[in-house]
Amino acid sequence: MTIWKESIELDKMDPDFISIRSMFISGSISTMYQLVNYSPTKVSKLLGLNYSAYHTKLVNPEQFSILHLNVLAYAIQIDPNIIQNIIQQQIEDKILDKFKKFNTIK
C-alpha cells in the first residue's frame, strides 16, 4: 500500500471524492467507465482534462497516464495499485491480442 507523505483527512475530503473512494475500496468499481456518473466534471478538472478527453480515457483506460492515476488515487486517498489493477483486468483482452499478433509475426 502506498503511504502518501501528506494525506487528506477524510472529514476534509470533498464529499464526491469520498463517494468515489468508497466505491473503489468496496470493490464496486470493476471498470473505469463506471466513474462516468460520479462527478465527471470535477474529476476531469482534477486530472487537467476536458470532459471529452476524460470520457475517452474512461472508455480506453490504458490511455490514462501514470500521473492521472496517481493524482486520482491521492485525491481519494487510496493506493494507486487499486486503480491500476482495475485497468489491467479491464484491458487484459487487448493485451493478449497484441501479444498474440506479435508472436505470429515472427
N, C-alpha and C positions, 0 to 999 in steps of 0.2 A: 504494500500500500504506500502510495506517495504521501509524504508528510510535507505540507506546504510550509515555507519559512514563516509566512504571515498567513493567518487564517481569518475567515469571516465568521463571526459568531452567528449562529442560526437565527437568533432573535433580531439581528440587524440585517439579515439577508432579505432581498426582495421576495415578496410572497410568491410571485410567479416562478422564481428560481427554486424556492422551497418545494413547490409542486413538482417541478421537473426533477429535482434531486430525489424526491420520494419515489417517483416512478422508476428512475434508474436503480435505486437501492432495492426496491421491492421486486425488481425483475419484470416489471410491467412493460418495459420498452424492449421489443425484440428487433425492431428495425428503426433506423434513424428517421424514416419518413413519419413515424408516429408523432414526432415533435411538431409536425406542421400545424397542429391545432393548439399548440401551447405557446402563446406569446411570440409568434414568429417575428413580428416587427422588433420586439425587444431583443430577442436572441440574435437576429441578423445584425442589428445595430452593435451589439456587444462584440460580434465577430468581425465587424468592419465590412459587412457585405450588404448589398442591396437585397431586397426581398427575392428578386428573380434568381440571383446567384445562390442565395441561401436555399431556395426551393430546389434548384438544380442539384445542389450538393446533398440535399436530403434524399433525392431520387437516386443519386450516384454517390454514395457516401465515401467512396475511395478518393473523391476529389477534395474532401476536407484536408486541410494541411495539418501537420502536427501542432502548429501554433493554434489553429482553430480549436482542435480537440482539447488542448491544454487550457486555453482561455475558458472554454465552457466548463471543463472539469473544475477549474479554480473557482469560477463564479458560483457553481453549485456545490463546491467543497466535496468532491468525490475523487477517487483515484482515476486518472485518465485511462488506465487499462480497462476499466469497466466499459467505457465508450468504445475503445479500440476493439475489445472482444466482440461487442455487438456488431461493429462494422465488419470484422473478419468473418463472422458467421454469415452475415448478410451477403458478402461478396465471394464466398467460397466457390460457388459455381463458376464465376468469372475467372477466378484464379486457376481453377482446374482446367478450364477450356483453353486459357492462354498457355498453360504448361503442356497440355496435350498437343496443341498446334506446334509448339516449339519442338517437341520430341519427334513429330512426324516430318519436320523439315530436314533433319539430318540425312 
